[in-house]
Amino acid sequence: MYAVIGITGKVGGSTARALLNDGDKVRGVVRNTAKAVAWRAAGVDLALAEINDAAALEAAMCDVEGAFVMIPPNFAPAEGFPETRTIVAALRKAISAALPPKVVYLSSVGAHRKNGLGLITQLHILEEELGSLPIPSAFIRAAWFMENYQWDVDSARERGEIDAFLSPVDRAIPMVATEDIGRLAAKTLQQEWADNRFLELEGPARYSPLDAAAVFSIHLNKQVIAKPVAREEWASLFEKQGMAPDRTGPRIEMLDGFNAGWIDFQRVGTEHVLGRTTLDEVLQVTIRR
């Protein structure tokens, strides 16, 4: 039995599918069992727990062979990341009490750095706090999610454009599909190791905004271009999308880090893994939805 946090999301769901496909039992840790009816039907044991409820998390992670842990994405955190610190403290308390034999965490490319990370600072906090537990731990430092391009489907269809925040638009960076993250998480849970591991994961190729526009062009049967968004317009654009004016900073700092090359893989002392899913495969599915 393996506990999987986030089973109703893309990464947690792909982790659970990979485990079930290999004949393993899964306990899905959910906030609302009504949203996981299909998982129960597939034979998954469901445990109810809020991500900041240490007691419920402890119960969910007791008597398992291992656990997959991730924190919910927060794209507009308060200054100092208090939300993340509260969640990580609850996870630390729960894991320290439940003592699962091993834990696999979803982290991020660049999480080894202490500053200049913006939103990825949340994963640095996770690694720092939970990596000190006396339990074999594996941190999957995933590259930029290919699924981020789902937000560009409408503009590609309607305007023939996708907004490019990554710059320059022809510079390819590591990207990865959530399905590949889940496969690696499941495979790692099935292994035995000691101490901490850091697995840096990217897809079979690197991609730029121009590459993404080309894939959209093929599958939409129209020309789609990658339109650079001037940095001075970012804050106001994020505010129009609903982000509070005092919460845009971390997102901007993260984009600056990618564009400067500061946010990248550590490589030294890590395991580098290549996934198999291409951007073309991800966008085909995304466009059809």
PEVENLIN-V977387 format. One record per helix or strand. SS is the DSSP state (2 for helix, 1 for strand). FROM is the first residue (numbers start at 1). LEN is the number of residues. If there is no record, write none. Layout:
BEGIN
SS_FROM_LEN + SS_FROM_LEN
END
This chain:
BEGIN
1_2_4 + 2_10_12 + 1_26_5 + 2_33_9 + 1_45_4 + 2_54_7 + 1_66_4 + 2_82_17 + 1_102_7 + 2_118_13 + 1_136_7 + 1_144_2 + 2_146_14 + 1_161_4 + 1_173_4 + 2_178_12 + 1_196_7 + 1_206_2 + 2_209_12 + 1_225_4 + 2_231_10 + 2_245_3 + 2_249_12 + 1_271_4 + 2_279_10
END
